[in-house]
Structures are given as structure tokens and as C-alpha cells.
């Protein structure tokens, strides 16, 4: 019976097709755009409730306090229709999180129609609240695509022209010479204050939504560029590994021949050096095999069942072979032990962090392993000079390194992206006593073996 364990990088995506970074970005960008549309629709729903309250207040004040004759039943019917539409919108957009440009256009058109109906019943173009049309035009310019905005402009213009021709007369005295005491001027003042206040409040909210959306899209494009960079690096590494296979095999044959030549058999010093060369050559071949195993679809075959403590002990033991570290401390505080999936990429991620710390601090190095809630936390501490502030600000970006050599910074770049793929995070900081600390946090659910995730083959 053979047992297969899922690759942690494909967890939750059995037989998932390979998605190009650009295609993934487009899909995510569409999701973010629709989510922004949903937030904007919520703003329109709130604005509509404010319009309902404002219309009720205005109708009551005009009829009761100012003794303005209004067709109350008809105006209340329009209000009832607007309230029903807003309730329906609230219920619909609680279930549906994706809002298109056409749906926003429809919502604004309904608002324009409601305002037109109320103005028709209360003086038409002579009503001072006719300037509320500007609120809908400005909202359309902010929320809608260009053609939809011009549609709103055309609709509102047509409505004003229609109101100038057909409307119920409003019995307001045309006493403009009274200035602020004129009822018509007071209505215009109230309309202006409403327009200005609502525009400031809602345009500020909508602009904030747009900035958030733009920031998310920029982060997506940055992530796609990084993933595409990783793909190119993986292809390059895989190709280089294939190319190195032949010369390494040739060197192994030559060293084997040298070991049996009389000139070397009689010289213990040379035999010892040949043995060391063969050891290092085996290590090189092991590294090349690991690269090939971690590339493409064969990566899933590199997954194996183990426990978290065994996995970490093996990583530390393998890393110490051939590294000139003077003092290395490893403290494992994970208890109880957990069954997990071991993958060569996970090992390489931890080794990259240790290698970077070793270059900064060859005399002393420390790694702590612990469990915080449902996350595996690894903290690598060194006694080196620490990170420069500029490097901390760009931590995990490609070619962000103080080593001053081509390709510097790619190790931590890969570490950050591998951790992100698993749903984790990598942070770096400088210690007050000197040195630096890199902290890796990975959700245990990404590497833990559960009974329903094990596929037995007989």
C-alpha cells in the first residue's frame, strides 16, 4: 500500500491548473473592482435614505409651517415607491457582492426619476430644489464610466426641459427683492447647503473607496510581477540543473579514476583530498537533484509525511553540514508534536534565512521554534550589524541587499513569497542589543496532515 501526501503548495486545490500570473491578476482585479462597486452602491443606498428623510421633512415643513399647497397623496406615493426600491436594493446587495457599472447607472436613474416626479408635483423647473440634479450628475461623474456619466447628463437635462414644459404650478411668491427673507431664496439656500454637505460627505467616502481599490490593484500587480520573476528564476534554475548534470557526472568518473591511479594510491594526503572532493561533489549532485525535484509538477512528489519536530531537526542537521558556523543554538519549544507534510521548498526557505543570518554573523546564530495559536513561528537571531533602515523598508523585495553583488537579496525574496503562498508572513527587525531577527510565521493548517487529506492507494 502506497500513501500520497498533498503538496502544501497545492493544499485545497487538487488537480488545480497552472494559472498565469497575469490571468490571476485580471481575475483578482475584477473581484476588487466589483467589491468597490458594492461599497459605492451601499453609499447610494445611504444617500437614498437621507433623500427620503429630507423629502418627508421638506414636505411637512412646506405644508404645515409655510402653508404651501402640495398634492400630498401623489407625493407620498412617490415616496412610498422610493422607500420600496431602497428596501429591495438593500436586500439584494446584502446577498450579491458584485455591482456592475450598469447597475450603478440604473440606481442613479431611479433617483433622478424620483426627484423628477416630486418636482413635477411641486412646481417643476421653478422649484428651488431643481438644483439637486447637480448632485446626481457629480455622483455619476465619480462613480460611472464615461458613457454612463454622459447618459446621466442627458437624462437630467431632458428632465429639466420636460419640467419646464409640463409640471404642476407651485404657489410661491416671486419676491426676490426681499433677499434672504424671500421664500424662494431660502429654498435655494437650503438646496445649496444640502448639495454641498452631501457632496462633501459622500464624495469623500467614495474617493476613499477608490484609493483603497487603487492600492489593492497596485499590490496585485506588484505580486504578479514578483510571481512572474519567481517563475523565470525557477525555469532558469531548472535549466541550469539539467546542464550541470553532465559535467558533475564526468567529474565523478574522473575522481573515481584518480582514486585508483598509482600516483594517488600511494599518497595519503592526496587520497584524503580526493575523498573530500567526492564528498563535495555528492553534495553538489544532491543540490541539483533537489532543484529538479522542486521544479514543475515533480514538486508534489517531494512531499513526505513526517512530524514537525522531526522535520525541523532534519533541516537543522542538514543545514549545519558544510556551514562554517562557530556557535549555533537551536531551541525547539513545540509540544506536542504534530504530523506534517515535509517539502523540499519548505526546507530551502528555512535554510535561506539561516544562510543570510550566517553571512551577517558567522560567529553566533540562534533559531527558536514555537507554536503560537495555530501558527508555526520560527525566529532566527544573529549578532551581526543588523539591517539598514532602507533595507527594512523594502524587506523581501528582489535585489534588495547590502552584499553588493549581482543577485543579492533573492534569497529573502523567495522566502517571503514562499511564506505568502502558504498563507504566512515574514518580518525582520533590528535588536536593541545589536544584531537582527527574522520571524517566520506559517499557519499549521498549510502543512499539517489531516485524516481526510490522506489518499490511500492500494
C-alpha positions as CSV (number, residue, x, y, z in Angstrom):
1,X,0.0,0.0,0.0
2,X,1.4,3.4,-1.0
3,X,0.3,6.6,0.6
4,X,0.4,10.0,-1.1
5,X,0.5,13.2,0.9
6,X,-0.6,16.5,-0.7
7,X,1.9,19.2,-1.5
8,X,1.4,22.1,0.9
9,X,1.6,24.5,-2.0
10,X,-1.4,22.8,-3.7
11,X,-3.5,22.4,-0.5
12,X,-7.1,23.0,-1.2
13,X,-6.5,22.9,-5.0
14,X,-6.5,19.3,-6.1
15,X,-5.5,18.9,-9.7
16,X,-5.5,22.7,-9.9
17,X,-4.5,24.0,-13.3
18,X,-1.5,26.3,-13.6
19,X,-2.7,29.9,-13.8
20,X,-0.5,32.5,-15.4
21,X,0.2,35.4,-13.0
22,X,-1.3,38.0,-15.4
23,X,-4.6,36.0,-15.7
24,X,-4.7,35.6,-11.9
25,X,-4.2,39.4,-11.5
26,X,-7.0,40.1,-14.0
27,X,-9.4,37.8,-12.1
28,X,-8.4,39.3,-8.8
29,X,-8.6,42.8,-10.2
30,X,-12.2,42.1,-11.4
31,X,-13.1,40.9,-8.0
32,X,-11.7,44.0,-6.3
33,X,-13.4,46.3,-8.8
34,X,-16.8,44.6,-8.2
35,X,-16.2,44.9,-4.5
36,X,-15.5,48.6,-4.8
37,X,-18.8,48.9,-6.8
38,X,-20.6,47.2,-3.9
39,X,-19.3,49.7,-1.5
40,X,-20.3,52.6,-3.8
41,X,-23.8,51.0,-4.1
42,X,-24.0,51.0,-0.3
43,X,-23.2,54.7,-0.3
44,X,-26.1,55.3,-2.8
45,X,-28.5,53.4,-0.6
46,X,-27.5,55.5,2.4
47,X,-27.9,58.7,0.3
48,X,-31.3,57.5,-0.8
49,X,-32.4,57.1,2.9
50,X,-31.2,60.6,3.5
51,X,-33.2,61.8,0.5
52,X,-36.3,60.0,1.9
53,X,-35.9,61.7,5.3
54,X,-35.2,65.1,3.6
55,X,-38.3,64.8,1.4
56,X,-40.6,64.0,4.3
57,X,-39.1,66.9,6.3
58,X,-39.4,69.3,3.4
59,X,-43.0,68.3,2.5
60,X,-44.1,68.5,6.2
61,X,-42.4,71.9,6.7
62,X,-43.8,73.4,3.5
63,X,-47.3,72.3,4.1
64,X,-47.6,72.7,7.8
65,X,-45.3,75.7,8.6
66,X,-45.3,77.6,5.3
67,X,-48.8,76.8,4.3
68,X,-47.7,75.8,0.8
69,X,-50.4,73.8,-1.1
70,X,-48.9,70.5,-2.2
71,X,-50.6,67.4,-3.7
72,X,-49.8,65.3,-0.7
73,X,-51.3,61.9,-1.8
74,X,-49.3,61.9,-5.0
75,X,-46.1,63.0,-3.4
76,X,-46.4,60.4,-0.6
77,X,-47.0,57.7,-3.3
78,X,-43.7,58.7,-4.9
79,X,-42.0,58.5,-1.5
80,X,-43.5,55.0,-0.9
81,X,-42.1,53.8,-4.3
82,X,-38.7,55.2,-3.4
83,X,-38.7,53.5,0.0
84,X,-39.8,50.2,-1.5
85,X,-37.0,50.4,-4.1
86,X,-34.4,51.2,-1.4
87,X,-35.5,48.3,0.7
88,X,-35.3,46.0,-2.3
89,X,-31.8,47.4,-3.1
90,X,-30.7,46.8,0.5
91,X,-31.8,43.2,0.4
92,X,-30.4,42.5,-3.0
93,X,-26.9,43.9,-2.3
94,X,-26.6,42.1,1.0
95,X,-26.7,38.8,-0.9
96,X,-24.9,39.9,-4.1
97,X,-21.5,41.4,-3.5
98,X,-20.7,42.2,-7.2
99,X,-22.0,45.5,-8.6
100,X,-21.5,46.5,-12.2
101,X,-21.4,49.9,-13.9
102,X,-24.9,49.3,-15.4
103,X,-26.4,48.6,-12.0
104,X,-25.0,51.8,-10.6
105,X,-26.4,53.6,-13.6
106,X,-29.8,52.1,-13.0
107,X,-29.7,53.1,-9.3
108,X,-28.9,56.7,-10.2
109,X,-31.5,56.8,-12.9
110,X,-34.2,55.7,-10.4
111,X,-33.1,58.5,-8.1
112,X,-33.3,61.0,-10.9
113,X,-36.8,59.7,-11.8
114,X,-37.9,60.0,-8.2
115,X,-36.7,63.6,-8.0
116,X,-38.3,64.4,-11.3
117,X,-41.7,63.1,-10.1
118,X,-41.5,65.1,-6.9
119,X,-40.5,68.3,-8.7
120,X,-43.3,67.7,-11.3
121,X,-45.8,67.7,-8.4
122,X,-44.3,70.8,-6.8
123,X,-43.6,73.5,-9.4
124,X,-41.2,71.8,-11.9
125,X,-38.3,74.0,-13.0
126,X,-39.5,76.9,-10.8
127,X,-38.9,74.8,-7.6
128,X,-35.7,75.9,-5.9
129,X,-34.8,72.2,-5.3
130,X,-34.3,71.7,-9.0
131,X,-30.6,72.2,-8.4
132,X,-30.4,68.8,-6.7
133,X,-30.0,67.4,-10.2
134,X,-26.3,68.5,-9.9
135,X,-25.8,66.1,-7.1
136,X,-26.7,63.2,-9.3
137,X,-24.6,64.4,-12.2
138,X,-21.5,64.8,-9.9
139,X,-22.1,61.4,-8.4
140,X,-22.4,59.9,-11.9
141,X,-19.1,61.5,-12.9
142,X,-17.3,59.9,-9.9
143,X,-19.0,56.5,-9.9
144,X,-19.7,55.7,-13.5
145,X,-17.9,55.1,-16.7
146,X,-17.6,58.0,-19.2
147,X,-20.6,56.9,-21.4
148,X,-22.8,56.3,-18.4
149,X,-21.9,59.8,-17.0
150,X,-23.0,61.4,-20.2
151,X,-26.1,59.4,-20.1
152,X,-26.9,60.8,-16.7
153,X,-26.2,64.3,-18.0
154,X,-28.6,63.8,-20.9
155,X,-31.3,62.3,-18.7
156,X,-31.1,65.2,-16.1
157,X,-31.1,67.8,-18.9
158,X,-34.1,66.2,-20.5
159,X,-35.9,66.1,-17.2
160,X,-35.3,69.8,-16.5
161,X,-36.5,70.6,-20.0
162,X,-39.6,68.4,-19.5
163,X,-40.4,70.0,-16.2
164,X,-40.1,73.5,-17.7
165,X,-42.9,72.5,-20.2
166,X,-45.1,70.2,-18.0
167,X,-45.4,70.5,-14.3
168,X,-47.9,71.3,-11.5
169,X,-47.6,75.0,-10.6
170,X,-46.2,75.9,-7.2
171,X,-47.8,78.8,-5.5
172,X,-44.6,80.6,-4.2
173,X,-44.4,84.4,-4.2
174,X,-41.7,85.7,-6.6
175,X,-40.4,88.2,-4.0
176,X,-36.7,88.1,-4.8
177,X,-36.3,91.7,-3.8
178,X,-36.7,90.7,-0.1
179,X,-33.3,88.9,-0.3
180,X,-32.9,86.3,2.4
181,X,-36.4,86.8,3.6
182,X,-37.7,85.6,0.3
183,X,-39.2,82.1,0.5
184,X,-37.7,81.2,-2.9
185,X,-34.2,82.4,-1.9
186,X,-34.5,80.4,1.3
187,X,-35.3,77.3,-0.6
188,X,-32.3,77.9,-2.9
189,X,-30.1,78.3,0.2
190,X,-31.4,75.1,1.7
191,X,-30.9,73.3,-1.6
192,X,-27.3,74.6,-1.9
193,X,-26.4,73.6,1.7
194,X,-27.9,70.1,1.1
195,X,-25.9,69.7,-2.2
196,X,-22.7,70.9,-0.7
197,X,-23.0,68.8,2.5
198,X,-24.0,65.6,0.7
199,X,-21.2,66.0,-1.9
200,X,-18.5,66.6,0.8
201,X,-19.7,63.6,2.8
202,X,-20.3,61.1,0.0
203,X,-17.6,62.1,-2.4
204,X,-15.1,61.8,0.5
205,X,-16.3,58.3,1.2
206,X,-16.3,57.3,-2.5
207,X,-12.9,58.8,-3.0
208,X,-11.6,56.8,0.0
209,X,-13.0,53.6,-1.5
210,X,-11.4,54.4,-4.8
211,X,-8.0,55.0,-3.2
212,X,-8.3,51.7,-1.3
213,X,-9.2,49.9,-4.6
214,X,-6.3,51.5,-6.4
215,X,-3.9,50.4,-3.6
216,X,-5.2,46.8,-3.7
217,X,-4.8,46.8,-7.5
218,X,-1.3,48.1,-7.3
219,X,-0.4,45.4,-4.7
220,X,-1.8,42.8,-7.0
221,X,0.2,44.0,-10.0
222,X,3.3,44.0,-7.8
223,X,2.6,40.5,-6.6
224,X,2.1,39.3,-10.2
225,X,5.4,40.8,-11.2
226,X,7.1,39.1,-8.3
227,X,5.5,35.7,-9.1
228,X,6.5,36.1,-12.8
229,X,10.0,36.8,-11.6
230,X,10.0,33.7,-9.5
231,X,8.7,31.6,-12.5
232,X,11.6,32.9,-14.6
233,X,14.1,32.1,-11.8
234,X,12.6,28.6,-11.4
235,X,12.9,27.9,-15.1
236,X,16.5,29.3,-15.1
237,X,17.4,27.1,-12.1
238,X,15.8,24.0,-13.6
239,X,17.7,24.6,-16.9
240,X,20.9,25.2,-15.1
241,X,20.4,22.0,-13.0
242,X,19.9,19.9,-16.2
243,X,23.0,21.5,-17.8
244,X,25.1,20.8,-14.7
245,X,24.2,17.1,-14.5
246,X,26.6,16.0,-17.3
247,X,29.8,17.8,-16.1
248,X,29.1,16.7,-12.5
249,X,28.8,13.1,-13.7
250,X,32.1,13.5,-15.7
251,X,33.9,14.9,-12.6
252,X,32.6,11.9,-10.5
253,X,34.1,9.5,-13.0
254,X,37.4,11.3,-13.2
255,X,37.7,11.4,-9.4
256,X,36.9,7.7,-9.2
257,X,39.7,7.0,-11.7
258,X,42.2,9.2,-9.9
259,X,41.5,7.3,-6.6
260,X,42.7,4.1,-8.2
261,X,45.7,5.5,-10.0
262,X,49.1,4.5,-8.6
263,X,50.2,8.2,-8.3
264,X,47.4,8.9,-5.9
265,X,47.1,5.5,-4.1
266,X,50.5,5.9,-2.6
267,X,49.8,9.4,-1.3
268,X,47.5,9.5,1.7
269,X,47.2,13.3,1.6
270,X,46.0,13.3,-2.0
271,X,43.6,10.4,-1.3
272,X,42.1,12.4,1.6
273,X,41.7,15.4,-0.7
274,X,40.1,13.3,-3.4
275,X,37.7,11.9,-0.8
276,X,36.8,15.4,0.3
277,X,36.3,16.4,-3.3
278,X,34.0,13.4,-3.9
279,X,32.0,14.4,-0.8
280,X,31.5,17.9,-2.0
281,X,30.7,16.6,-5.5
282,X,28.0,14.4,-4.0
283,X,26.6,17.4,-2.2
284,X,26.5,19.4,-5.5
285,X,24.7,16.5,-7.1
286,X,22.2,16.4,-4.2
287,X,21.6,20.1,-4.6
288,X,21.0,19.7,-8.3
289,X,18.6,16.8,-7.7
290,X,16.8,18.9,-5.2
291,X,16.4,21.7,-7.7
292,X,15.0,19.3,-10.3
293,X,12.7,17.7,-7.7
294,X,11.3,21.1,-6.7
295,X,10.7,22.3,-10.3
296,X,7.4,21.9,-12.2
297,X,4.9,19.1,-11.4
298,X,7.5,16.9,-9.8
299,X,7.5,19.1,-6.8
300,X,4.4,17.3,-5.5
301,X,6.4,14.1,-5.4
302,X,8.9,15.6,-3.0
303,X,6.2,15.8,-0.2
304,X,6.6,13.3,2.5
305,X,4.9,12.6,5.8
306,X,6.8,13.5,9.0
307,X,6.3,15.3,12.2
308,X,7.1,19.0,12.9
309,X,9.9,18.3,15.4
310,X,11.5,15.6,13.1
311,X,11.2,18.0,10.2
312,X,12.9,20.9,12.0
313,X,15.6,18.6,13.4
314,X,16.4,17.3,10.0
315,X,16.5,20.7,8.5
316,X,18.9,22.0,11.1
317,X,21.1,18.8,10.8
318,X,21.3,19.1,7.0
319,X,22.0,22.9,7.2
320,X,24.9,22.5,9.6
321,X,26.7,20.1,7.2
322,X,29.3,22.2,5.3
323,X,28.4,25.5,7.0
324,X,31.3,27.2,8.9
325,X,29.2,28.3,11.8
326,X,31.1,28.6,15.1
327,X,28.2,28.6,17.5
328,X,24.7,27.6,16.6
329,X,21.8,27.4,19.1
330,X,18.5,25.7,18.3
331,X,15.7,25.7,20.7
332,X,12.5,23.8,19.9
333,X,9.6,24.6,22.2
334,X,6.9,22.9,20.1
335,X,4.9,20.4,22.3
336,X,3.0,18.3,21.5
337,X,4.5,17.1,18.2
338,X,2.3,17.2,15.1
339,X,2.2,15.2,11.8
340,X,3.0,17.5,8.9
341,X,4.0,17.4,5.2
342,X,7.7,17.8,4.5
343,X,8.6,19.6,1.3
344,X,12.0,20.5,-0.2
345,X,10.8,24.1,-0.7
346,X,10.0,24.5,2.9
347,X,13.5,23.2,3.8
348,X,15.0,25.6,1.3
349,X,13.1,28.5,2.7
350,X,14.4,27.9,6.3
351,X,17.9,27.3,5.0
352,X,17.9,30.6,3.1
353,X,17.0,32.5,6.2
354,X,19.8,30.7,8.1
355,X,22.3,31.3,5.3
356,X,21.6,35.1,5.3
357,X,22.0,35.2,9.0
358,X,25.2,33.2,8.9
359,X,26.7,35.7,6.3
360,X,26.0,38.6,8.7
361,X,27.0,36.7,11.9
362,X,29.4,33.8,11.3
363,X,30.4,33.5,15.0
364,X,26.9,33.0,16.5
365,X,23.4,32.1,15.4
366,X,20.2,31.1,17.1
367,X,16.9,29.7,15.9
368,X,13.8,29.3,18.1
369,X,10.8,27.2,17.1
370,X,7.5,27.7,18.9
371,X,3.7,27.4,18.4
372,X,1.5,30.5,18.7
373,X,-2.2,29.7,18.5
374,X,-2.4,27.8,15.2
375,X,0.8,29.0,13.6
376,X,4.4,27.7,13.5
377,X,6.8,30.5,14.4
378,X,10.5,30.4,13.7
379,X,12.7,33.2,14.9
380,X,16.3,33.4,13.6
381,X,18.6,35.7,15.5
382,X,22.1,36.8,14.7
383,X,24.8,39.1,16.2
384,X,25.6,40.9,13.0
385,X,25.4,44.6,12.2
386,X,21.6,44.4,11.6
387,X,19.5,45.7,8.7
388,X,19.8,49.2,7.3
389,X,16.6,51.2,7.6
390,X,16.3,51.3,3.8
391,X,16.5,47.5,3.6
392,X,13.9,47.1,6.3
393,X,11.5,49.4,4.4
394,X,12.0,47.2,1.3
395,X,12.3,43.8,3.0
396,X,11.6,40.9,0.8
397,X,11.9,42.8,-2.5
398,X,14.2,41.4,-5.2
399,X,17.8,42.6,-5.3
400,X,17.4,44.5,-2.0
401,X,20.7,43.6,-0.4
402,X,23.7,45.1,1.3
403,X,26.1,42.4,-0.1
404,X,26.9,44.5,-3.2
405,X,27.0,41.5,-5.6
406,X,24.7,40.6,-8.5
407,X,21.7,38.6,-7.5
408,X,21.8,39.7,-3.8
409,X,18.6,39.8,-1.9
410,X,16.9,37.0,-3.9
411,X,17.1,34.5,-1.0
412,X,14.9,36.6,1.2
413,X,12.7,37.5,-1.7
414,X,12.0,33.8,-2.3
415,X,11.5,33.2,1.4
416,X,8.8,36.0,1.6
417,X,7.0,34.7,-1.4
418,X,7.0,31.0,-0.3
419,X,5.7,32.1,3.1
420,X,3.0,34.2,1.4
421,X,2.0,31.2,-0.8
422,X,1.4,29.2,2.4
423,X,-0.6,32.0,3.9
424,X,2.1,33.1,6.3
425,X,4.3,36.1,6.7
426,X,8.0,37.0,7.2
427,X,9.1,40.1,9.2
428,X,12.5,41.5,10.0
429,X,13.7,43.8,12.8
430,X,16.9,45.0,14.5
431,X,17.5,44.2,18.1
432,X,18.3,46.8,20.7
433,X,21.4,44.8,21.9
434,X,22.6,44.5,18.4
435,X,22.0,42.0,15.6
436,X,18.8,41.3,13.7
437,X,15.9,38.9,13.9
438,X,13.9,37.4,11.1
439,X,10.5,35.9,12.1
440,X,8.6,33.4,10.0
441,X,5.0,32.6,10.8
442,X,3.3,29.8,8.9
443,X,-0.2,28.5,9.5
444,X,0.0,24.9,10.7
445,X,-3.1,24.2,8.6
446,X,-1.0,24.7,5.5
447,X,1.4,21.8,6.3
448,X,-0.5,19.7,8.9
449,X,-1.7,16.3,7.8
450,X,-5.3,15.6,8.5
451,X,-7.1,12.3,8.1
452,X,-9.4,13.5,5.3
453,X,-6.4,14.8,3.3
454,X,-4.6,11.4,3.1
455,X,-5.3,9.4,-0.1
456,X,-4.5,5.7,0.2
457,X,-3.6,3.8,-3.0
458,X,-3.7,0.0,-2.9
